[in-house]
Amino acid sequence: MIEIPKTMRAAVTVAWNEVRVMEVPVPALRPGEVLCRVRACGICGTDLKIMAGVFADSKKWPRELPFIQGHEWSGEVVALGPGVTQEDIKIGDRVVGESHMFCGTCRMCQEGNYHMCDRAGGEKAYEKGFYLYGHDAPGAFAEYVARPLSLLYRVPESLSWEEAAIGNQAAVALHLADRGDIKAGYKVVVLGPGHLGLLSLQIAKAMGATTVIVTGRDDQRLALARELGADYTVDIREDAPERRILELTGGGADVVLECAGTPEAVCTALEVARKGGKVVLGGLTGGKQVAIDPDKLVLKELDVRGSHARVNSQTRALEMIAKGLINARKLVSFTFPLEEINKAYNTFKDRNNRAIRVIVQP
């Protein structure tokens, strides 16, 4: 048996833009829950916004301070709660955790679309059974987390803790590509060379796309895109980037994966998709409105889809990393111990570092 301490170290957001590492109680296990020791947890842009209080009024992320953030994590099982047995999961198993806790009873959940649970974002969603770990429920910038068994996925032994943590966002990228229904021989454009875009590029190649073009404005990230398999990169700072994409695709892409989250990227996506092509929007504009020409949608018969979070894609994403179809190591820019959480945040915020993912190791 592993001896579990009564307290643990955790990075606690005590005020907006103020995080302290302090001693807090180890989470008590409720029925159906599992205690995991966190080995790696990534920092993403949403973490910075949560820390700054951007979502405090609109989404209630977090519901109150102090609060422990962190939602892209990997770790090992160290204790089983009431009702969980070794037949369900074993002490020592390596796992990653889904961040969405869904109600399981609404129409969306019953149809298998738990990532769009009807309780999400609603009045008192937390009390009705939907919440997000690291957003409005305690996260993984801590030595231990308690999670429902239903939200845990086993990690292949060949993966490092850091690669497994990247697997969280890889599942989001895989759902995005699934929404595009990419087929062998397709020409795919990925707008935005950030974490999501660089994962989507690799997944598109693994799905059989023969030409993948990545666009962006950062020379180092575009170079990394080429290293990860992009056939072409297009710098959007150049003159007429849309014309260049149309030339490279021979008239337009079969699928465009929008990963930039800007109004400009949405307009570009509609412009560079071929007639009868698919456009999948995976970035959030932060409420910014987009002016589009609806005639373009009609005359080109474009299929425009959104892609939110992930659903039934986590295990497949981890297996793709294990098989080398996704190079997760290249996306880990920096690692820091938990005690240096503020340095980790600042490193991720500093655009001069061009960090794709910063990993904290509790």
N, C-alpha and C positions, 0 to 999 in steps of 0.2 A: 504493500500500500504506500502511496505517496503521501507524505505528511503535508497537510495544507495549513498555512499560517492563518492567523485571525485577521491580520492586516496586510496591506500591499501598497506598493508605490503606484501612484497614478498621476497623470498630467491633468490638472483640473482647471477648467476655465472659470475663474472666480469673478471676473468682470469682463466687460467687452474689451477685447485685445489685451487681456491679461491672463496668462496661464502660469500656474505654479505646480511644481512637482511636490506632492505631499503624501502622507500616510493616510489611507482610508480603509474601511473594513472590506474584507474579501466578500464578494456577493454571496448571499445565502441562496441555496438552491430550492426552487419550488418544484412541485410535481412535473415530471416530463422534461426537466432541465438538466444540462450537463455543464460542469465547470471545466474551462479550458485555460491553460497557461498560454498567454499571447507571446508569440515569437517574433512577429513582424507585423507592422501596420503602416499602410501608406497614407501620405498626406495628399489631398486633392483640393481643387479650387473651392469646392463646397465647404470644406473644413475652414478655410480662411474666412468665408462669408459668415458661417455660423459663429466663429470666434468674434467677429466684428459686430454681431447682432443684426445682420442684414435681414434675417428671416424671423426675428423674434416676434414681430407683430403680425406678419402675414401668415406664416406657417407654424408659428409657435415652436421653432427650432432655436434653442431649446425651450422647454416650457418654463424653466426657472434656472437660476444660477445658485450655487456652483453646479458645474456639469462636466462630465467626462466625454470628450469627443472621440472620433476615430471609428471608421466603418469598413475599411479595406484590410482585413487582417487574416493571419494564419496562426495556428497554434496546435497544441496537443491536449488531448483529453486527460484530465487528472482526477476527476471525481464524477460520480453519477448520482443524480437526484432521485427522489422518490418515484417509483414506477418505471425507471430506466434500468435495464439489465445489461450484462455483458453480451447477451445475444443481440442486443440492439446496437451497441457500440462498445468498444473495449478501451480500458485505460491504456494510454499510450498511443492511441490512434491519432494520426495527423489529419487535421481538418481545416477547412475554411468555413466562414459563416455568412449566410444570407443576411442582409441588413433589414429587409422588409419582414415584419411580423404581420401577417394578414389575418382577417377575421375568420375566413374559412366557410362562412355561411351565406354571404351575399351572392348575387348572380354571377359576378365576374369571377369570384373565387371558385364557385361550383363549376364554371365553364373551363377552369384551368388557367385563367388569366389573373392569378393571384397578385401579380405586380401592379394591377390596376384595380385592386380591391375598392369597392364602393365606399368603404369607410375612410379611405385615404383623403386627407385634407378636409374632411367634414367636421361638423361641430362635435367637439369632444371625441375625436377619432381615437385617441389613446384609450379612453375608457371603454370604447366599443370594440376593442380588439385589434386595431391597426396602429402600429407605430414603427419607427425607424431607429434602429440602434445606431448610436453616434449622432443622431439628429434630435430626437426627443426622448430617447431611452439611453441608458448608460452605454458608452462606447468602449473602444479597445485600446485607447492610449493608457493602458494599465497592465499590470502583471497578470491579472486574471479577469475573465469574463464568464458570465452565466448565460447560456443560450438554450432555447428549446431544441430538443433532439431533431425535430423536423426541419430545422434551418441549417443543419450541419452537413457538409459534404467531405468525403474522404479525399485526401491528397495522395497522389502517386509518390512512392518512396524516393524516386529519382529527383524530385524537385526540391530545391532549397526553400527555406522559409520565405525568402524574398520573392522568388518566382511564384510561390503559391499565393502570396498576397497580391501580386499582379493579376493572378487568375480571377480576382473579383471583377476588375474592370474588363478583363478579356471576355467574361461572360456577357457583359453589356455590349461589347463590340460584336460578339457572335450573334446576339439577338438582332442587332442592327443589320448585319449581313443577311441573316435569315429573312428579315423583312424585305430585303432587296431581291430575294429569290435568285441569287447569283448562280449561273450555270457555266459549265465548261465552255471555254471559248469566248466568254463575254469580255467586253471592254468596260472597265470600271474607273470612275473618277472619285477620289477621296479628297474632300475639301477640308483642309486643316491638318497640319502635321503634329498635333498634340498627342497626348497619351491615347485618347480614343482613336484618333486618325491613324496612328502608327500601328495600333492593334488591328484596326479594320483593314488596313492595307495587307497585312500578313494573312488575315483570314480570307480575304478576297482571292489572294493567290492560291491558298490551300483549297479553296472551293473550285479552282479551275480557271479563273480569269486569266486570259492570255496577255492582256494589257492592263496595267494599273498605273494611273497617273495621280500624283499627289500634289496639291497646291498649297502654297503658304508664303510667308514673308520672312521667315527666319532661315538664313543660309545653313546653319548647323543642323537644324531639324530636317531641312530638305536633304542635306547630305546623308543624315541618318536614314531617312526614308529610302534613299537609293541603296544604302547598305543593307536594308531590310527587305529589299526585293522590288522596289518601285521601278517600273520600266522607264518612266519619265517623271520629272518634277517640273512644275511651272511656278515661277516667282510672280505673285500677283502684283508686285510693284512694277513689273514690266508693262510696256504698252500692249493693250489688247490681249490680256491673258485668255479670255474666252475664245478668241479667234485661234490662238495657239492650241488650245484643248481640242477644238473642233478639227483642226488640221491633224493632230495626233490620233484622233479617234476615227478619222474618215467620215466626219459628219455628225458625230455625237456619241455619247456613251450609252451603253445598254442600261447601266445602273450608276447613279450618282449617290454617294454616301456623304451627307453633309455633317461634318464633325466640328465646324468652326464656331457655330452659335452666334453668327452675326447676320443682320439683314442682308448685307451684301452677298454673303455666301448663299443664302436662300435664292436670291435673284440669279446668281451665277449657276446654281444647280439647275434651275428651270431653263436656262439658256443653253447649257452644254449637253443636256440629255437629248438623245435621238428621238425621232418620232416613235411613239409607242413605248418609250423608255420608262424606267422607274426612278423616282427621286425619293430617298429616305432621309428624313430630317431627324438627326440625332442630337443636335446642339440646341441649347436654350438661349434665346436672345435676351433674357432678363426682362421680358415684357415689352421690348421694343417692337413697334409695328413694322410690317413689311409691305411695301407697295408693289403689287405684282400685276401683270397683264393677264387677265383670265382668258383672253382670246388665245394666248399661247398654250394654255392647258387644253383648251378645246381642240384647236387645230392640230396640235401635235399628239393629242390623245395621251397625255402624260398621266402616269399613275403616281400620285404623290402620297406618301405615307409618313406617319410619325413612328418613332421608336423610343420607347420609354423603359429605362432600367433593364431588367433581364427576366426571363422566364424559361425554365426548363433548359437552361444552357450552361449551368455551372460545371457539371461533370464533363461535358464535352469540351469546354474550354480548357480545363485542367489537363485532359488527355491530349489536346492539341499541343500544349506546352511541353508535356512529357515526351511527345513524339518528335519534337523539334519543328513543328509546323508554325509555332509562334515562338519567337526569340524574346523571352521575358527579361533575360539578364540585361540586354541592351537598353532596356527602359528604366532600369534602376540607376539613377544618377548619383545619389548620395545616401548613406546610411548613418544614423545617429543613435546613441543610446537614449533611453527615456529621459535621463537627467538633462539632456541637451535639447529638449523639445522646442524651446524657443529659438535656438540656433537652427533647428530643422525647419521651423516655420519661416524664419527669415531667409534661409537659403532657398526655399521653394518660392517665396515672394520675389526674390531678387531676379529680375529678368536677365541680368547679365550672366547668371549661372546657366540659363536655358535648361533648367531641370525638368525632366519628364516626370519622374516620380522620386520623391524623397521618402525613405523608409525609416521608421522609428522601430527600435528593437527593445521592447520592454524586458 
